[in-house]
Amino acid sequence: MIERTNLSERQKEIVRLLCNGFTTVEIANVLHISNRTAANYKTAIYTALNVRNQSELMRAALTLGIINVNELITGSKEEREMRRVYANQN
């Protein structure tokens, strides 16, 4: 089981967004990065955490303390705001 990781703060931010249901396109839009960069972050995160899918990512993120159960239920204030901004852009 994973006990710690060397993910950057940006990678942890993307993990939180992925765990809250953001797609790579949504992540790219709210973080003002390209779709390809968002996809590359996702691939690097999956590799670093040795996960293969969203369920394994969520389990690893919970284990590592990157996210907590309350964030999964309601989303953090930051994620809710990002989703609102993204919705207004489209």
C-alpha positions in Angstrom: 0.0 0.0 0.0 1.2 3.5 -0.8 2.3 5.4 2.3 3.7 8.6 0.7 4.5 10.1 -2.6 6.5 12.9 -4.2 3.7 14.5 -6.1 4.1 18.2 -6.7 1.5 20.6 -5.3 0.1 21.0 -8.9 -0.2 17.2 -9.3 -2.0 17.0 -6.0 -4.4 19.8 -7.1 -5.1 17.8 -10.3 -5.6 14.6 -8.2 -8.2 16.4 -6.2 -10.0 17.6 -9.3 -9.9 14.1 -10.9 -11.3 12.6 -7.8 -14.1 15.1 -7.8 -15.1 14.1 -11.3 -13.4 16.8 -13.4 -12.4 15.6 -16.9 -9.0 16.5 -18.3 -10.7 19.0 -20.6 -12.4 20.7 -17.6 -9.0 20.7 -15.7 -7.3 22.2 -18.7 -9.9 25.0 -18.9 -10.0 25.9 -15.2 -6.2 25.8 -14.7 -5.5 27.5 -18.1 -3.3 24.8 -19.4 -3.6 22.8 -22.7 -5.7 19.7 -22.9 -2.5 17.8 -23.7 -0.8 19.1 -20.6 -3.7 18.1 -18.5 -3.6 14.6 -20.0 0.1 14.4 -19.5 -0.4 15.3 -15.8 -3.0 12.6 -15.4 -0.7 10.0 -17.0 2.3 11.0 -14.8 0.1 10.9 -11.7 -1.3 7.4 -12.6 2.3 6.3 -13.1 3.6 7.8 -9.9 0.8 6.3 -7.8 0.9 3.0 -9.7 -2.9 3.2 -10.4 -4.8 2.1 -13.4 -8.2 3.7 -13.1 -10.3 6.3 -11.3 -11.2 4.0 -8.4 -7.6 3.2 -7.7 -6.7 6.8 -7.9 -9.4 7.7 -5.3 -8.2 5.0 -3.0 -4.6 6.1 -3.3 -5.6 9.8 -2.8 -7.5 8.9 0.4 -4.7 6.8 1.7 -2.1 9.5 1.1 -4.3 12.2 2.6 -4.5 14.2 -0.7 -8.3 14.2 -0.4 -10.7 13.4 2.4 -14.1 11.8 2.4 -15.9 15.2 2.9 -14.3 16.5 -0.3 -15.6 13.5 -2.2 -19.1 14.1 -1.0 -19.3 17.9 -1.4 -16.1 18.9 -3.2 -13.8 21.4 -1.7 -14.7 25.1 -1.9 -12.0 25.5 -4.5 -13.3 22.7 -6.7 -16.9 24.0 -6.5 -15.7 27.5 -7.5 -13.7 26.0 -10.4 -16.7 24.1 -11.6 -18.8 27.2 -11.5 -16.2 29.2 -13.5 -16.0 26.4 -16.0 -19.8 26.3 -16.4 -19.9 30.0 -17.0 -17.2 29.8 -19.7 -19.3 27.4 -21.8 
